[in-house]
Amino acid sequence: MRTRVKICGFTRIKDAVYAARQGVDAIGLVFYPPSPRHVEIEQAIRIVNALPAFTSVVALFVDEQEARIREVLARVPIDCLQFHGDEPAEACRIYDKRYIKAVSMREGIDIAALADHYHDAAGLLLDAFHPDTKGGTGSQFDWAMIPQSCTLPVILAGGLDETNAKQAVQAVRPYALDVSSGVESAKGIKDSLKIAAFIKQVNEADRITT
């Protein structure tokens, strides 16, 4: 199975277009004001409108008000929602959109129970736990915490870059990798060379593990 790649936290049109043309499956737009990668609706529209065909757009929210999410959905062509806070499944499924639920991998986490609770999710995104930050920390968690089987597709995040992408695919065999800070030159500014190198490493891992 080919490992999908999502790159999150785009703030510039040219970065998103470059990533799409390099073969990224999905781009992530962050609608969380405290994040340095936050985008306003107007910029999100410009980014999405510039993308080539067949590139999925994921909107990231953290414990956001329903009205704000619906405003984004009304104005921005979004394919999938990503919830990175403490949202229960009932709050994730009311928008008639596929959704991904992010999970902070801390000691004692029960992935099987979470997969059951969010049973209609398009995937579980497993990210490093940080008490003060919701994703994009550049920190890696212990992949041994990931169960060998899961009823939902596993999207691996947390501390990924071109130096460990191949290892991540071979060790975890996830449905997808999700990277943000690992392909940046500064927060919210993507690096074309790092993007290309990351995708190359994933493709090489797929050829080896297939």
C-alpha positions as CSV (number, residue, x, y, z in Angstrom):
1,M,0.0,0.0,0.0
2,R,1.3,3.5,-0.9
3,T,1.8,5.7,2.1
4,R,-0.1,8.9,1.8
5,V,1.5,12.3,2.7
6,K,-0.2,15.3,4.2
7,I,1.7,18.5,4.8
8,C,0.1,20.8,7.3
9,G,0.4,24.5,8.2
10,F,0.6,26.3,4.8
11,T,0.5,30.0,4.9
12,R,1.8,30.8,1.4
13,I,0.2,30.0,-2.0
14,K,3.5,29.1,-3.7
15,D,4.4,26.6,-0.9
16,A,1.1,24.7,-1.2
17,V,1.2,24.6,-5.0
18,Y,4.8,23.3,-5.0
19,A,3.9,20.6,-2.5
20,A,0.9,19.5,-4.6
21,R,3.0,19.3,-7.7
22,Q,5.5,17.2,-5.9
23,G,2.8,14.7,-5.2
24,V,1.5,15.5,-1.7
25,D,-1.9,14.0,-1.2
26,A,-3.3,16.6,1.1
27,I,-2.5,20.1,2.4
28,G,-3.5,21.2,5.9
29,L,-4.8,24.7,6.7
30,V,-4.7,25.8,10.3
31,F,-7.7,27.7,11.6
32,Y,-6.4,28.1,15.2
33,P,-5.4,31.7,16.0
34,P,-2.8,30.9,18.6
35,S,-0.8,28.9,16.0
36,P,2.0,30.7,14.1
37,R,0.6,28.8,11.0
38,H,-2.9,30.2,11.4
39,V,-4.5,31.5,8.2
40,E,-7.5,33.8,7.8
41,I,-10.3,32.7,5.5
42,E,-9.4,35.0,2.7
43,Q,-5.9,33.6,2.5
44,A,-7.2,30.1,2.7
45,I,-9.4,30.7,-0.3
46,R,-6.5,32.0,-2.3
47,I,-4.4,29.0,-1.4
48,V,-7.1,26.5,-2.3
49,N,-8.0,28.2,-5.5
50,A,-4.4,27.9,-6.7
51,L,-4.1,24.2,-6.1
52,P,-4.0,21.7,-9.0
53,A,-6.7,19.0,-9.4
54,F,-6.9,16.0,-7.0
55,T,-5.2,17.7,-4.0
56,S,-7.3,17.3,-0.8
57,V,-7.7,20.2,1.6
58,V,-7.8,19.6,5.3
59,A,-9.0,22.2,7.8
60,L,-7.5,22.0,11.3
61,F,-9.5,23.3,14.3
62,V,-8.8,23.1,18.0
63,D,-11.9,23.2,20.3
64,E,-13.5,25.7,17.9
65,Q,-17.0,27.1,18.1
66,E,-19.5,25.4,15.7
67,A,-20.4,28.8,14.1
68,R,-16.8,29.5,13.2
69,I,-16.3,26.0,11.6
70,R,-19.5,26.5,9.6
71,E,-18.3,29.9,8.4
72,V,-15.0,28.4,7.2
73,L,-16.9,25.5,5.4
74,A,-19.3,28.0,3.8
75,R,-16.5,30.0,2.3
76,V,-13.5,27.6,1.8
77,P,-13.6,24.4,-0.3
78,I,-12.7,21.9,2.4
79,D,-12.5,18.2,1.8
80,C,-11.9,17.0,5.4
81,L,-11.9,18.3,8.9
82,Q,-9.2,17.7,11.5
83,F,-10.0,18.1,15.1
84,H,-6.9,18.7,17.3
85,G,-8.5,19.5,20.7
86,D,-10.7,17.6,23.1
87,E,-13.7,17.4,20.8
88,P,-16.0,14.4,21.4
89,A,-17.1,12.3,18.5
90,E,-20.6,13.9,18.6
91,A,-19.1,17.3,17.9
92,C,-16.9,16.1,15.0
93,R,-19.7,14.4,13.0
94,I,-22.2,17.2,12.8
95,Y,-20.8,18.9,9.7
96,D,-21.5,16.2,7.1
97,K,-17.8,16.1,6.3
98,R,-15.2,13.4,6.7
99,Y,-13.1,14.1,9.7
100,I,-9.8,13.1,11.3
101,K,-9.3,13.1,15.1
102,A,-5.9,13.9,16.4
103,V,-4.7,12.0,19.5
104,S,-1.9,13.2,21.8
105,M,0.1,10.1,22.6
106,R,0.6,10.1,26.3
107,E,1.2,7.3,28.8
108,G,-1.8,5.1,29.2
109,I,-3.6,6.2,26.0
110,D,-6.1,3.6,24.8
111,I,-6.1,3.7,21.0
112,A,-8.6,0.9,20.7
113,A,-11.1,2.7,22.9
114,L,-10.6,6.0,20.9
115,A,-11.1,4.2,17.6
116,D,-14.3,2.8,18.9
117,H,-15.5,6.3,20.2
118,Y,-14.6,7.9,16.9
119,H,-15.6,4.9,14.8
120,D,-16.8,7.0,11.9
121,A,-13.6,9.0,11.6
122,A,-11.6,8.9,8.4
123,G,-8.5,8.3,10.5
124,L,-6.8,8.8,13.8
125,L,-3.8,11.2,13.7
126,L,-1.3,10.1,16.3
127,D,0.9,13.1,17.5
128,A,3.3,13.8,20.3
129,F,1.9,15.1,23.5
130,H,2.8,18.5,24.7
131,P,0.9,20.2,27.6
132,D,0.9,23.6,26.1
133,T,0.9,23.1,22.3
134,K,-1.6,21.5,19.9
135,G,0.6,19.9,17.3
136,G,3.4,21.4,15.2
137,T,5.9,20.9,18.0
138,G,8.5,19.0,16.0
139,S,8.6,16.4,18.9
140,Q,8.5,12.7,18.3
141,F,6.8,10.1,20.5
142,D,7.7,6.5,21.1
143,W,6.3,4.6,18.1
144,A,6.2,1.5,20.3
145,M,3.0,3.0,21.8
146,I,1.2,2.4,18.6
147,P,-0.8,-0.9,18.5
148,Q,0.0,-3.3,15.7
149,S,-3.6,-3.1,14.5
150,C,-6.3,-0.4,14.6
151,T,-9.8,-0.4,13.2
152,L,-9.2,3.1,11.8
153,P,-6.4,4.3,9.4
154,V,-3.4,5.5,11.3
155,I,-1.9,8.8,10.4
156,L,1.5,9.3,12.0
157,A,2.7,12.8,13.0
158,G,5.1,14.3,15.4
159,G,8.8,15.1,14.8
160,L,8.9,13.8,11.2
161,D,11.3,15.1,8.6
162,E,13.4,13.8,5.7
163,T,15.8,12.1,8.1
164,N,13.2,9.7,9.7
165,A,10.4,9.5,7.2
166,K,11.6,6.2,5.7
167,Q,12.1,4.7,9.1
168,A,8.6,5.8,10.1
169,V,7.0,4.1,7.1
170,Q,9.0,0.9,7.7
171,A,8.5,0.8,11.5
172,V,4.8,1.8,11.8
173,R,3.4,1.1,8.3
174,P,0.9,3.9,8.7
175,Y,-1.8,4.8,6.3
176,A,-0.2,8.3,6.0
177,L,2.5,10.6,7.4
178,D,1.6,14.1,8.5
179,V,4.4,16.6,8.6
180,S,4.6,20.4,9.4
181,S,7.6,21.8,11.1
182,G,9.9,19.1,9.6
183,V,9.6,20.7,6.1
184,E,9.9,24.3,7.2
185,S,12.6,26.9,7.1
186,A,10.6,29.0,9.6
187,K,7.2,28.5,11.2
188,G,4.6,28.6,8.5
189,I,7.2,28.9,5.8
190,K,7.8,25.7,3.9
191,D,11.1,24.7,2.4
192,S,10.9,23.3,-1.1
193,L,14.0,21.2,-0.8
194,K,12.8,19.6,2.5
195,I,9.4,18.9,0.9
196,A,11.0,17.1,-2.0
197,A,13.4,15.2,0.2
198,F,10.6,14.1,2.5
199,I,8.4,12.8,-0.3
200,K,11.4,11.0,-1.8
201,Q,12.1,9.2,1.4
202,V,8.5,8.1,1.7
203,N,8.5,6.8,-1.9
204,E,11.7,4.9,-1.3
205,A,10.3,3.3,1.8
206,D,7.2,2.2,-0.1
207,R,9.3,0.6,-2.7
208,I,11.2,-1.3,-0.1
209,T,8.2,-2.4,2.0
210,T,5.9,-3.3,-0.9
